[in-house]
Amino acid sequence: MNINKNKNGDKLEIAVDGRLDTTTAPQLETEFKQSLDGVSDLVIDISGLEYISSAGLRVLLSAQKVMNKQGNMVVKGVNEAIMEIFEVTGFVDLLNIE
């Protein structure tokens, strides 16, 4: 998995590609913990994501909880396979998906 960050003031865009699973989820979780201070607008681009496991879903949910307190979070670039996972798990109701 690769993570690319672009911070501009209080806006942070994180692009994730590859696989977000039990092996790589801790890496993204650490990135969020180090980067979300002072961020009021978070955009997560997952257009390059091939797979997401329950561990990956947990990291997204955790980031959403933080951003509910301090601003807005958008998930964009969701492919068909991952959208199906979001629908089955109810994440379509928890995340702001563009």
Secondary structure, 3 states (H helix, E strand, C coil): CEEEEEEECCEEEEEEEEEECCCCHHHHHHHHHHHCCCCCEEEEEEEEEEEECHHHHHHHHHHHHHHHHHCEEEEECCCHHHHHHHHHHCHHHHCCEC
